[in-house]
Amino acid sequence: MIDVLIIGAGSAGCVLADRLSAKGLSVCVVEAGSDLRPDATPDSIRGASFFEALAEPGRSYPELVAQRVTGQERRPYARGRGVGGSSAVNAMIGLWGEIDDYDAWERDFGCVGWSWREVEKYFHRIEVPLHRASPEGSESVTGALVDSCIMNGWALHRGPFPLSGVPADVGPAMLTRDANGRRVTAADVYLERARRRGNVEVRVDTVVDRVMIERGRATGVVLIDGTEIGAREVVVSAGAIHSPTILLRSGLDRPGIGKGLQDHPSAPITVGLVRPPDPRSLPVSAVARFSSGRQGADLQLLPINHLGAAAPGFGLINVALMKVTSRGTVKLNPVDALLDPVVDFDMLSTDDDVEALTAGVGVLLDLLEGAGMRAIANEFFIDDRGTTVADIADSPDAVRSWLVSSTGDYVHAAGTCAMGDPRSEFTVVGPDARVVGVDGLRVCDASIFPCVPRANTHFPVMMAAELVADRW
């Protein structure tokens, strides 16, 4: 019988497959999407633009939709599908989060052993490479924004490390690329090495219905065609949308399953470009972090040089709230539990989130008034109907109203199988990632984060997998 069956070959699943098989355990990875091998990776994925990567057939969930803010229409929500998961289609930014993100996990949620002192070494253990992007010229969205921030006294970007009390930083981002500028996925590093061992099997295009549970113990999984695969232990690593879905289909009744959903709310300012760049070029090459005055490093600016071939002539600057208090839900689809679930983020449902993001928009609006920003843009818009930033620039109330209608996401879903003190009824997994009340069943991906960290979630997810594997 297989020692460990891992559901999902995304960032967490790839790390776990490698580290656990290196311990001598037999591992089977079951992935809903298609394979991805180094000698057959499409140029769209290896290339510079995540827009092309997301457009690659089979690399996302085309029917998955979500509501961001109550009252908004449901819109597609991008999640990586197939071997490599979201690491094959994301913007490649590598960040760790803030020290207090992880100290709070232990202090406020009971995640013993997950303080910064404990997790830092696992960030250092991550083997996916990071290379700093080249500085952009001042004629680009990125270059103009970086120049404006530097002129306002912002520090040079520290790379993946915590901001740690520095008021603000900006500059070329560290990206998950090799020295030649080609994307490196978690599968390239971890799963490829695991596959070379004789104790690893990878099954692709294989969708799991539920986990088999007998007398309080997981014994394997049932696929949607009814096939059963037995295993001594099961790890659900299907991501913060689909991991709770699988647990719910498995009949688990922990109250916290599917609750606590978070993402980083993102307010988009569209830039009408004077000189549009090549739509196949690198869209995201820099990042900025700063404070709303409520929390340190609770805001991020993400300049996007272009929006791909589908929207020529436009760029974007996102203002994202990185320290989030609002929470939403993932529920089974009432029509068919095997369909994509019902996802409601309920973003901006707390005053703290609204006020902090409003402050962030105010900072960006001030930066847009600089000569460098005005030189690259025909105009700055707050929607796709041609409404300009002038309509909200002088009124915090107008900004708040705009946020309710226009706030998007950062595709950083987390928190739906939250880790914490096993004595709490809303805890889904304990600090060892074991599902409370079920032997032989663990969850390891962004769904176990009790609160989404102040970082793009790729590196925190790999950190968590490194830690769970090390303590196996």
C-alpha positions in Angstrom: 0.0 0.0 0.0 1.1 3.6 -0.7 2.5 5.3 2.3 1.4 8.9 1.4 -1.2 10.0 -1.2 -1.0 13.7 -2.1 -4.0 15.3 -3.7 -2.6 18.1 -5.9 0.7 18.8 -7.7 0.8 22.5 -7.0 3.6 24.2 -5.0 2.8 22.4 -1.7 2.3 19.0 -3.3 5.5 19.2 -5.3 7.5 20.1 -2.2 5.9 17.3 -0.1 6.4 14.7 -2.8 10.1 15.4 -3.0 10.8 15.7 0.7 8.7 12.8 1.8 9.9 10.4 -0.9 13.5 11.4 0.1 12.7 10.0 3.6 12.0 6.6 1.9 8.2 6.9 2.0 6.3 5.7 -1.1 4.3 8.6 -2.6 1.5 8.9 -5.1 0.6 12.4 -6.3 -2.9 12.7 -7.8 -3.4 15.8 -10.0 -6.6 17.0 -11.6 -4.9 18.7 -14.5 -2.3 17.9 -17.1 1.4 17.1 -16.7 4.3 19.6 -17.1 7.7 18.3 -17.8 10.9 20.4 -18.4 11.4 19.1 -22.0 7.8 19.8 -23.0 6.9 23.0 -21.2 5.0 25.5 -23.5 6.8 28.8 -24.3 3.7 30.5 -22.8 4.6 29.2 -19.4 8.4 29.5 -19.7 8.0 33.0 -21.1 7.8 36.4 -19.5 4.1 37.1 -19.5 1.7 35.5 -17.0 -1.1 36.6 -19.2 0.1 34.1 -21.8 0.6 31.4 -19.1 -2.9 31.8 -17.8 -4.3 31.6 -21.4 -2.6 28.2 -21.9 -5.4 25.6 -22.3 -5.9 23.5 -19.2 -3.8 25.6 -16.9 -6.7 27.2 -15.0 -10.3 26.5 -14.0 -12.4 28.2 -16.7 -15.7 27.7 -14.8 -14.5 28.8 -11.4 -16.1 32.2 -10.4 -16.1 34.2 -7.2 -17.7 37.2 -5.7 -15.1 39.6 -4.3 -17.2 42.3 -2.6 -20.9 41.8 -1.6 -23.0 43.3 -4.4 -20.5 42.7 -7.2 -21.2 40.3 -9.9 -19.4 36.9 -9.9 -16.4 36.9 -12.1 -13.8 34.3 -13.1 -11.2 33.5 -10.4 -7.8 32.4 -11.6 -6.4 29.2 -10.0 -3.5 27.2 -11.4 -4.5 23.7 -12.6 -2.1 20.9 -13.6 1.4 20.0 -12.5 3.1 23.0 -11.0 -0.3 24.6 -10.0 -0.3 28.3 -9.7 3.5 28.4 -9.8 3.2 27.8 -13.5 0.9 30.8 -14.2 1.6 33.4 -11.5 3.4 36.7 -11.7 6.5 35.0 -10.2 7.0 37.4 -7.3 8.9 36.0 -4.3 8.1 37.5 -0.8 8.1 36.0 2.6 5.8 38.2 4.6 6.3 40.1 7.8 7.8 38.7 11.0 4.6 39.4 13.0 2.5 37.5 10.4 3.9 34.2 11.8 4.3 35.3 15.4 0.6 36.1 15.3 -0.2 32.6 13.9 1.4 31.2 17.1 0.3 34.0 19.5 -3.2 34.6 18.4 -4.3 31.3 16.8 -2.5 28.7 18.7 -0.2 27.5 15.9 2.6 26.3 18.2 5.8 25.9 16.3 4.9 28.4 13.5 6.4 31.6 14.9 8.9 33.6 12.8 11.8 32.1 14.8 10.6 28.6 13.7 9.6 29.3 10.1 12.5 31.5 8.9 14.8 28.5 8.3 12.2 26.9 6.0 12.1 30.0 3.8 15.8 29.7 3.4 15.4 26.0 2.5 13.2 26.7 -0.5 15.0 25.7 -3.7 13.0 27.5 -6.3 15.4 30.2 -7.5 14.9 34.0 -7.3 16.5 36.4 -9.6 16.0 40.2 -9.4 14.3 41.7 -12.4 16.2 44.3 -14.4 15.3 47.9 -13.7 12.7 49.3 -16.1 13.2 52.6 -18.0 11.3 55.7 -16.9 9.0 55.3 -20.0 7.4 52.2 -18.5 4.7 52.0 -15.8 7.1 50.3 -13.6 10.0 52.6 -14.1 7.9 55.8 -13.7 6.3 54.5 -10.5 9.6 53.4 -9.0 11.2 56.7 -9.8 8.3 58.6 -8.2 8.5 56.5 -5.0 12.2 56.9 -4.8 11.8 60.7 -5.2 9.4 60.6 -2.2 12.0 58.9 0.0 11.1 55.2 -0.3 13.9 52.7 0.3 15.2 50.3 -2.3 13.3 47.0 -2.3 14.7 44.5 0.2 13.8 41.5 -1.9 11.8 38.6 -0.4 12.7 39.5 3.2 10.3 41.2 5.7 10.1 45.0 5.6 10.9 44.8 9.4 10.1 48.4 10.3 11.4 50.1 7.1 8.5 52.6 6.3 8.4 51.8 2.6 10.4 50.1 -0.1 10.2 49.9 -3.9 12.2 48.5 -6.8 12.8 45.5 -9.0 11.2 42.4 -7.6 12.8 39.0 -7.0 11.1 36.6 -9.5 11.0 32.8 -9.7 13.1 32.7 -12.9 16.4 31.2 -13.9 19.4 33.2 -14.9 18.1 33.3 -18.5 14.8 34.8 -17.4 12.7 31.6 -17.9 10.0 30.7 -15.3 10.9 28.0 -12.8 8.0 26.2 -11.3 7.8 24.2 -8.1 7.4 21.1 -10.3 10.7 21.9 -12.1 12.7 21.8 -8.9 10.9 19.4 -6.5 8.6 17.1 -8.5 11.2 16.3 -11.2 13.7 15.3 -8.6 11.0 13.2 -6.8 10.1 11.4 -10.1 13.6 10.1 -10.5 13.1 8.0 -7.3 11.5 4.6 -7.7 9.0 5.3 -4.8 7.1 8.1 -6.5 4.1 7.9 -8.8 2.4 10.9 -10.5 -1.1 10.5 -11.8 -2.4 13.4 -13.9 -5.8 14.2 -15.4 -7.2 12.4 -12.3 -9.8 14.1 -10.2 -10.5 13.2 -6.6 -14.1 13.1 -5.4 -13.5 12.5 -1.7 -11.3 11.0 1.0 -12.2 7.6 2.2 -12.6 7.6 6.0 -13.2 4.5 8.0 -13.7 4.4 11.8 -12.1 7.9 12.1 -9.1 7.2 9.9 -8.4 8.2 6.2 -7.7 5.1 4.2 -7.3 6.6 0.7 -9.3 8.4 -1.9 -12.2 7.9 -4.3 -11.9 9.3 -7.8 -14.8 10.8 -9.7 -15.1 7.6 -11.8 -15.4 5.5 -8.6 -11.9 4.2 -8.6 -10.4 3.8 -5.1 -6.8 4.3 -4.2 -5.7 3.1 -0.8 -3.0 4.8 1.3 -1.7 4.9 4.8 -1.9 8.7 4.9 -3.6 11.3 2.7 -2.5 14.9 2.3 -4.9 17.3 0.7 -2.9 20.0 -1.2 -5.5 21.1 -3.7 -5.4 24.8 -2.8 -7.6 27.1 -0.7 -10.6 26.7 -3.0 -10.6 23.0 -3.7 -9.1 21.6 -0.5 -12.1 22.5 1.6 -14.3 21.3 -1.2 -12.8 17.8 -1.1 -13.1 17.7 2.7 -16.7 18.8 2.5 -17.5 16.1 -0.1 -15.8 13.6 2.3 -18.4 14.2 4.9 -16.3 16.0 7.4 -18.2 18.3 9.7 -15.6 20.5 11.3 -17.4 24.0 11.4 -14.3 25.7 10.1 -14.1 23.9 6.8 -14.7 26.4 4.0 -14.8 29.3 6.5 -12.2 32.0 7.0 -11.6 32.6 3.2 -9.2 35.5 2.6 -7.4 37.1 -0.3 -5.6 40.5 -0.7 -8.2 43.0 -2.0 -6.8 44.9 -4.9 -7.9 48.3 -6.2 -6.9 48.7 -9.9 -6.0 52.0 -11.6 -5.8 51.6 -15.4 -3.0 53.5 -17.2 -3.6 54.7 -20.8 -0.1 54.3 -22.2 1.7 56.8 -24.4 4.1 54.2 -25.6 2.7 50.7 -25.2 5.3 47.9 -24.8 5.5 44.5 -26.4 2.6 42.5 -25.0 4.8 39.5 -24.7 7.3 41.2 -22.5 7.5 41.0 -18.7 4.3 42.6 -17.2 5.4 42.6 -13.6 9.0 43.5 -12.7 8.7 45.6 -9.5 6.9 45.8 -6.2 6.4 48.4 -3.5 5.4 47.9 0.1 4.3 50.6 2.5 2.0 51.3 5.5 -1.5 52.8 5.8 -0.5 54.1 9.2 -2.6 51.3 10.8 -0.2 48.4 10.4 3.3 48.1 9.1 3.7 46.9 5.5 0.0 46.5 5.2 -0.2 47.8 1.6 1.4 47.0 -1.7 1.7 48.7 -5.1 2.1 46.4 -8.1 2.8 48.2 -11.4 1.9 46.2 -14.5 3.5 47.4 -17.7 0.9 46.0 -20.0 -2.3 43.8 -19.9 -1.4 41.4 -22.7 -2.4 41.2 -26.3 -6.1 41.3 -25.4 -5.8 44.9 -24.1 -3.2 46.8 -26.1 -2.3 50.3 -25.0 -3.1 49.9 -21.3 -1.1 49.2 -18.2 -2.3 48.9 -14.6 -1.3 49.8 -11.0 -2.8 47.8 -8.3 -3.1 49.0 -4.7 -3.4 45.9 -2.6 -4.3 45.5 1.1 -1.9 42.9 2.5 -3.1 42.8 6.2 -6.6 41.6 5.9 -9.4 41.2 8.5 -12.4 40.4 6.2 -13.3 36.7 5.7 -15.5 34.8 3.3 -16.6 31.2 2.5 -16.2 28.3 0.2 -19.3 26.1 -0.1 -20.3 23.1 -2.1 -22.2 23.8 -5.3 -25.8 23.1 -4.5 -26.5 21.9 -8.0 -23.7 19.3 -8.1 -21.0 18.9 -5.4 -18.5 17.8 -8.1 -18.8 21.2 -9.8 -16.7 24.2 -8.9 -17.8 25.5 -5.4 -19.6 28.7 -4.5 -16.9 31.2 -3.5 -17.7 34.4 -1.6 -14.7 36.4 -0.4 -16.7 39.1 1.4 -13.8 41.5 0.9 -14.0 44.9 2.6 -16.6 43.7 5.0 -14.7 45.3 7.9 -14.2 49.0 8.5 -10.5 48.4 9.1 -10.0 46.9 5.6 -12.0 49.7 3.9 -10.0 52.5 5.7 -6.6 50.9 5.1 -7.2 50.4 1.4 -8.6 53.9 1.1 -5.4 55.2 2.5 -3.4 53.2 0.0 -5.4 54.6 -2.9 -4.7 58.1 -1.6 -1.0 57.4 -1.6 -1.1 56.2 -5.2 -3.2 59.2 -6.3 -0.6 61.5 -5.0 2.2 59.6 -6.8 0.2 59.8 -10.1 0.5 63.6 -9.9 4.2 63.4 -10.4 5.7 64.6 -13.7 7.2 61.1 -14.4 3.9 59.4 -14.1 2.1 62.0 -16.2 4.7 61.6 -18.9 3.9 57.9 -19.6 0.1 58.2 -19.5 -2.6 59.6 -21.7 -4.9 59.3 -18.7 -5.5 57.3 -15.5 -8.9 55.5 -15.3 -10.9 53.8 -12.5 -13.0 51.6 -14.7 -13.4 50.3 -18.3 -15.9 53.0 -19.2 -13.4 55.9 -19.3 -14.0 57.3 -15.8 -10.9 59.1 -14.8 -9.2 59.3 -11.3 -10.3 62.9 -11.2 -13.7 61.7 -10.2 -12.5 60.3 -6.9 -9.2 62.2 -6.3 -10.6 64.8 -3.9 -13.1 62.7 -1.9 -12.3 59.7 0.4 -16.0 58.9 0.3 -15.9 58.6 -3.5 -12.8 56.4 -3.1 -14.7 54.1 -0.7 -17.7 53.9 -3.1 -15.4 53.1 -6.0 -13.7 50.3 -3.9 -17.0 48.6 -3.2 -17.8 48.5 -6.9 -14.3 47.8 -8.4 -12.1 46.0 -5.8 -10.6 42.8 -7.2 -8.3 40.1 -5.9 -4.7 39.1 -5.9 -5.4 35.4 -6.5 -4.0 34.7 -3.0 -6.9 32.6 -1.6 -6.1 31.3 1.9 -7.6 30.3 5.2 -10.4 27.8 4.4 -8.9 24.9 6.4 -7.4 27.0 9.1 -4.6 25.8 11.4 -4.8 26.5 15.1 -5.4 25.2 18.6 -7.2 21.8 18.2 -9.5 22.7 21.1 -11.1 25.4 19.0 -14.2 24.3 17.0 -13.2 26.4 14.1 -9.7 24.9 13.8 -9.5 22.4 10.9 -5.9 21.3 11.3 -3.6 21.3 14.3 0.0 22.7 14.1 1.1 19.4 12.7 -1.3 19.9 9.7 -3.4 16.9 10.8 -7.1 17.3 10.4 -8.6 17.4 13.9 -10.5 14.2 14.7 -9.3 12.2 11.7 -6.2 10.0 11.8 -4.0 9.7 8.7 -5.4 12.9 7.1 -3.5 16.2 6.7 -4.0 19.4 4.7 -1.0 21.4 3.5 -1.4 24.5 1.3 -2.6 28.1 1.7 -5.9 26.9 3.1 -4.3 26.2 6.5 -3.0 29.8 6.9 -5.0 31.1 9.9 -4.5 34.6 8.4 -3.1 35.4 5.0 0.5 36.8 5.4 1.6 40.1 4.0 3.1 38.4 0.9 2.3 37.0 -2.4 1.5 33.5 -1.2 3.7 31.2 -3.4 6.7 31.3 -1.0 4.7 31.0 2.2 3.0 27.9 0.7 6.4 26.3 -0.1 7.6 27.2 3.4 4.7 25.5 5.0 5.3 22.4 2.9 9.0 22.3 3.8 8.1 22.6 7.5 5.4 19.9 7.4 7.6 17.5 5.6 10.5 18.2 8.0 8.3 17.4 11.0 6.7 14.3 9.4 
